Amino acid sequence: MHDTNLNEARVRVTIDGRALIVLAGSTVAAALAADAGVAGTRTSVSGAPRTALCGMGVCQECRVTIDGVAHTLACQTLCRDGQVIETTGPR
């Protein structure tokens, strides 16, 4: 028996300056959830961490900056090789 996951394509993204390898086709929200260094995608007015809630773009809680484009929905954006993701969440 062999692990088919070893044959799946992977891409390298950078989240808040840290490199992360994820499966091709993963959403940015999934990459953020997999990155132990990210406590949230942004910080609320009161300073509380905020992160993806609905997973379908309605709540707008997963907004991040991707390749310099602010307010991009992480749950609706697929990871691609070389992508730079910036959060304003707590570190």
N, C-alpha and C positions, 0 to 999 in steps of 0.2 A: 504494500500500500504506500502511495506517495502523497505528499502534500501538494495539492494543486495551487495553493496560495503562493508557492515559491515561483511559479511561472507567470503570475499576474504582473502586469505593467505597474511600475511605480513612478511617482514624480517627486521632485524635491521642491518644497516651498520654504519660505522664510517667514516666521511668525515673530514679530517684535525682535528681530535681529538673530533669532535662533533657527537653525536649519532643521527641517523635519521631513522625513520620507513617508509618503502616504500612497495608498493604492490609487491609481489613475481612476477617475470617475467619482472619487470621494468629493463631498461638498466641503467648502471651507469650514462650515460649522462642525462637520465631523472631524476635520483636522484640528480645529481649536479644542474640541472635546478630548481628543487623543493627546494633546500637548499638556503635560502635567504642569508646565510653567504658566499657563494661562488660567487665571481664576475667573475671568469674565471677559466679554467682548468690549464692554464699555463700563463707565461708572455713572451712576445716576446723580442727580443734583445733590442728593444727600450723601454721596460717596459710597453707596452700596454697589456691589458688583452686579452687573446685568449680563445676561447671556441668552442664547436662543431659547425660546419658549415654545412657539407653535410649530416650528419646522416647516412652515409653508409660506412665509413672507408676510403674514398678516400683522403680527405683533410688532415688527420692526425692532425687536430687542437685540438682534444679531448684527446690527450695523457695524461695519468695520471699514477701514481704508484698504483698498486693494490696488496695488500698482499706482498709487497716488490718487485714486478716485474715492473720495469720501462717501460715507453713507451707503456703501454697497451691502446688500443683504447676503450674509455668509451662508444662509440656508438655501439660497437660490443660485449660488455660484459654485461651479465645479473647480477643483484644484487643477492647475496646469503647471508644467515644469517651469521653474524660475519665478513663480509668482511671489510677490512680496506683500505680506499681510500685516497690517498694523492695527492693534487694538488700543483703546484708551482705558481699558480695564485695569484693575489693581494687579500689581506684579508681585 
